[in-house]
Amino acid sequence: MPPGVLAIVLNWNSADDCFACLASLARTTYAHRVLVVDNGSSDDSVARLRAHSPPLEILELGVNRGYAAGNNRGIAWGLARGFDYFWILNPDVTVGPACLAGLVHVAEAQPRAAMVGPLVYCKESPQRLLSAGGVFRDGWTWHRGLGELDVGQFTGVTEVDYLTGCAVLIPRALVESIGALDERFFLYEEDVEWCYRARHAGLRVLLAPHAKVWHPDTRRRDDLSARVTYYTARNKLLLLRTHRLGARAVAVHLLRHARTLASWTLRPKWRHKRAQRRALLRALLDAARARWGAADGL
């Protein structure tokens, strides 16, 4: 009997994206079950999802608990029902028909596999890569292959430092051994931390390049977002502190943030960054005070 997989789609005010994701899941060749976790949507998402045909299994959280806690609730739901794997998906992801089968094959075949992820492509340019797994060095992170056209440069199953949380397969054994996502992060960097924790426990984080998904290129939008500025800055410091990655790494991050604040304050070309400047300053203050989780007003 093949391993049982629960696909967890975390929705927050994004019913249209969610329906597109669900349509791609319906074409998936590997048998699985779908759970939509609604993370306290304030629009008509729940009503629209309830009207979906065929009916969906929906777990309503009532409030926005963030990426980490929202997915953790879905994982807990699946653990109680005996699933072997959890396929965590952002609602704006489109999955290839053979993607899940490829991920499960790698997870079953590779010893000590903790997490398995696909190649992530750009929806706006379907042959252009967004991530072929990530690199983590001294608190800095970057995606391999970002912006490159896929010309076959990533082949074969490869061990990477981390995988983007937009589409990742997790075995229940991982959750039972090292725990689920760290809910202090709320949003951003929790996927990096989870992968780091798995690797530190002697497990493997694997890219399966024959498995494919497509995700919007959000870099420009994120660059203009005070919310993204806040959580990425604060949570990188939380990651460094949690795993005691060294005073030097913390100092380098703080110096870079100080330079950014000075530039956004003094240079006229960055006047449009006022909201991000306030968010960055707040992130540094909250990190110093160990204020984690959801930040009011963001």
Legacy VTK file of the C-alpha trace (Angstrom):
# vtk DataFile Version 3.0
C-alpha trace
ASCII
DATASET POLYDATA
POINTS 298 float
0.000 0.000 0.000
1.528 3.373 -1.005
2.204 5.954 1.709
-0.721 8.207 2.552
-0.214 11.889 1.719
-2.164 14.862 3.019
-1.822 17.999 0.887
-2.213 21.041 3.157
-3.188 24.252 1.356
-3.004 27.271 3.652
-5.439 29.958 2.544
-5.652 33.570 3.681
-7.864 35.903 1.618
-6.812 34.165 -1.596
-9.696 32.022 -2.808
-8.962 32.557 -6.517
-5.376 31.370 -6.082
-6.568 28.512 -3.926
-8.994 27.289 -6.598
-6.201 27.283 -9.190
-3.981 25.310 -6.819
-6.781 22.821 -6.150
-7.378 22.409 -9.884
-3.723 21.460 -10.371
-3.942 19.041 -7.436
-6.906 17.372 -9.116
-4.594 16.481 -12.026
-1.948 14.954 -9.751
-1.150 11.337 -10.610
-0.388 10.233 -7.024
-3.438 9.541 -4.837
-3.683 11.993 -1.935
-6.136 13.817 0.276
-6.504 17.599 0.419
-7.080 19.759 3.477
-7.620 23.491 3.071
-6.644 25.382 6.208
-8.268 28.800 6.270
-6.077 31.123 8.284
-8.745 33.556 9.462
-9.649 35.027 6.078
-11.477 38.345 6.341
-12.941 38.218 2.827
-15.453 35.757 1.361
-12.891 32.952 1.021
-14.578 30.512 3.392
-18.012 30.897 1.815
-16.536 30.376 -1.655
-14.497 27.381 -0.532
-17.572 25.883 1.153
-19.438 26.167 -2.154
-16.737 24.289 -4.053
-17.762 21.170 -5.934
-16.784 18.524 -5.060
-16.888 19.508 -1.374
-13.600 20.378 0.297
-12.296 19.437 3.702
-11.740 22.816 5.375
-10.180 23.548 8.727
-11.182 27.059 9.824
-8.829 28.703 12.322
-10.870 31.874 12.820
-7.832 34.141 13.170
-4.662 34.573 11.144
-2.115 32.419 12.939
0.613 32.942 10.347
2.356 30.456 8.090
3.941 28.418 10.878
0.962 27.927 13.188
-1.499 27.612 10.314
0.418 24.753 8.752
1.044 23.208 12.157
-2.715 22.975 12.699
-3.031 21.159 9.378
-0.191 18.806 10.289
-1.787 18.042 13.664
-5.059 17.263 11.849
-3.190 14.844 9.586
-1.181 13.228 12.376
-4.411 12.377 14.174
-5.642 10.635 11.018
-2.519 8.580 10.391
-1.047 10.186 7.265
2.551 9.276 6.402
3.448 12.516 4.620
2.348 16.130 4.593
2.651 18.168 1.409
2.679 21.807 2.478
1.525 24.133 -0.296
1.007 27.858 -0.660
-2.357 28.598 -2.309
-0.698 30.475 -5.196
1.306 27.416 -6.269
0.467 25.318 -9.331
1.823 21.776 -9.151
2.891 19.554 -12.022
0.885 16.315 -12.457
3.853 14.054 -11.609
5.275 16.299 -8.888
3.918 14.491 -5.846
4.815 11.047 -7.178
8.389 12.248 -7.707
8.651 13.719 -4.226
7.299 10.595 -2.532
9.635 8.371 -4.568
12.664 10.333 -3.394
11.462 10.473 0.209
10.986 6.700 0.259
14.249 5.910 -1.540
16.695 8.233 0.195
17.994 7.373 3.663
17.410 9.975 6.396
15.282 12.146 4.066
13.674 14.824 6.217
12.199 17.110 3.587
11.910 16.864 -0.179
11.153 19.795 -2.461
10.662 20.393 -6.194
12.165 22.861 -8.608
10.156 26.066 -8.288
9.484 27.976 -11.498
8.107 31.446 -12.136
4.448 31.552 -13.159
5.040 34.656 -15.258
7.868 32.948 -17.181
7.311 29.193 -16.875
10.838 28.117 -17.868
12.545 30.545 -15.484
13.574 29.307 -12.050
12.746 30.826 -8.701
14.414 28.196 -6.542
16.486 25.050 -6.907
16.885 24.789 -3.169
18.501 27.324 -0.894
21.916 28.135 0.533
22.326 29.188 4.179
25.577 30.808 5.294
26.103 32.771 8.528
22.452 33.743 8.627
22.322 34.827 4.956
20.052 32.921 2.608
19.685 32.800 -1.154
18.003 30.572 -3.723
20.056 28.589 -6.191
19.126 29.273 -9.807
17.049 32.357 -9.017
16.111 34.099 -12.286
17.879 31.545 -14.500
16.275 29.824 -17.454
16.119 26.084 -16.939
18.582 24.562 -19.394
19.114 21.363 -17.439
21.643 22.802 -14.992
19.965 21.064 -12.035
19.774 17.304 -12.426
19.719 14.489 -9.945
18.605 14.494 -6.340
20.722 17.007 -4.429
21.165 17.807 -0.760
20.568 21.508 -0.070
20.633 23.748 3.003
16.938 24.582 2.872
13.798 24.412 0.741
11.228 27.103 0.161
8.107 26.450 2.178
5.810 27.111 -0.782
5.826 23.407 -1.731
7.601 20.891 0.456
6.960 17.242 1.386
7.408 16.337 5.057
7.304 12.814 6.551
5.415 12.385 9.806
8.608 10.913 11.300
10.243 14.344 11.026
7.515 16.019 13.059
7.625 13.219 15.618
11.407 13.496 15.975
12.213 17.245 15.860
8.801 18.895 16.094
6.806 21.061 13.707
7.354 24.637 12.559
8.493 27.179 15.158
5.454 29.402 15.671
7.497 32.300 17.064
8.443 33.159 13.468
4.791 33.660 12.441
5.792 34.467 8.860
9.077 34.153 6.903
12.300 32.294 7.746
10.451 29.491 9.553
11.104 27.168 6.606
14.840 27.929 6.796
14.844 27.274 10.544
12.966 23.983 10.166
15.429 22.779 7.553
18.377 23.873 9.685
16.931 21.993 12.660
16.486 18.861 10.543
20.034 19.011 9.179
21.435 19.654 12.652
19.691 16.415 13.732
21.577 14.498 11.030
18.717 14.383 8.534
18.776 15.343 4.858
17.013 18.162 3.021
16.680 17.140 -0.612
15.853 18.788 -3.925
14.077 16.516 -6.440
14.518 18.425 -9.736
12.235 16.142 -11.748
9.350 17.394 -9.576
8.056 20.821 -10.619
5.798 23.592 -9.318
5.112 27.171 -10.403
4.868 30.176 -8.089
4.442 33.922 -8.757
7.612 36.005 -8.749
6.921 38.214 -5.734
10.332 39.885 -5.445
9.222 43.341 -6.563
6.089 43.233 -4.411
8.067 42.036 -1.395
10.655 44.771 -1.852
7.900 47.358 -1.354
6.238 45.623 1.591
6.732 46.897 5.142
5.349 43.580 6.362
7.994 41.570 4.550
10.700 43.990 5.690
9.681 43.563 9.321
9.356 39.795 9.485
12.421 38.930 7.422
14.683 41.256 9.437
13.338 40.252 12.843
13.175 36.556 12.082
16.718 36.296 10.725
17.869 37.555 14.104
15.564 35.033 15.809
17.103 32.274 13.694
20.620 33.336 14.644
19.695 33.546 18.323
17.792 30.251 18.419
20.679 28.246 17.009
23.470 30.315 18.586
25.148 30.978 15.258
27.593 33.459 16.682
27.998 37.041 17.803
29.859 37.878 14.600
26.903 36.847 12.407
24.534 38.907 14.572
26.862 41.909 14.447
27.133 41.715 10.650
23.355 41.627 10.313
22.906 44.564 12.667
25.548 46.581 10.827
23.859 45.939 7.505
20.486 46.960 8.921
22.006 50.135 10.399
23.446 51.064 7.012
20.088 50.391 5.362
18.276 52.573 7.895
20.767 55.382 7.360
20.402 55.158 3.580
16.594 55.059 3.687
16.623 58.072 6.042
19.210 60.324 4.388
19.040 59.640 0.665
16.155 61.315 -1.226
15.914 58.414 -3.687
14.573 56.223 -0.857
11.805 58.540 0.347
9.251 56.001 -0.824
10.722 53.585 1.738
9.354 55.395 4.793
7.014 52.553 5.737
9.784 49.983 5.293
12.152 52.137 7.353
9.693 52.208 10.246
9.135 48.478 9.905
12.871 47.731 9.938
13.447 49.867 13.024
10.532 48.161 14.763
11.924 44.749 13.785
15.278 45.514 15.382
13.655 46.817 18.556
11.338 43.814 18.824
14.245 41.417 18.294
16.186 43.157 21.065
13.170 42.762 23.359
12.554 39.160 22.232
9.090 40.021 20.946
8.195 37.271 18.513
5.015 35.945 16.903
2.458 38.173 15.194
3.166 41.907 15.106
0.110 44.137 15.484
-0.609 46.472 12.599
1.342 44.553 9.965
LINES 1 299
298 0 1 2 3 4 5 6 7 8 9 10 11 12 13 14 15 16 17 18 19 20 21 22 23 24 25 26 27 28 29 30 31 32 33 34 35 36 37 38 39 40 41 42 43 44 45 46 47 48 49 50 51 52 53 54 55 56 57 58 59 60 61 62 63 64 65 66 67 68 69 70 71 72 73 74 75 76 77 78 79 80 81 82 83 84 85 86 87 88 89 90 91 92 93 94 95 96 97 98 99 100 101 102 103 104 105 106 107 108 109 110 111 112 113 114 115 116 117 118 119 120 121 122 123 124 125 126 127 128 129 130 131 132 133 134 135 136 137 138 139 140 141 142 143 144 145 146 147 148 149 150 151 152 153 154 155 156 157 158 159 160 161 162 163 164 165 166 167 168 169 170 171 172 173 174 175 176 177 178 179 180 181 182 183 184 185 186 187 188 189 190 191 192 193 194 195 196 197 198 199 200 201 202 203 204 205 206 207 208 209 210 211 212 213 214 215 216 217 218 219 220 221 222 223 224 225 226 227 228 229 230 231 232 233 234 235 236 237 238 239 240 241 242 243 244 245 246 247 248 249 250 251 252 253 254 255 256 257 258 259 260 261 262 263 264 265 266 267 268 269 270 271 272 273 274 275 276 277 278 279 280 281 282 283 284 285 286 287 288 289 290 291 292 293 294 295 296 297
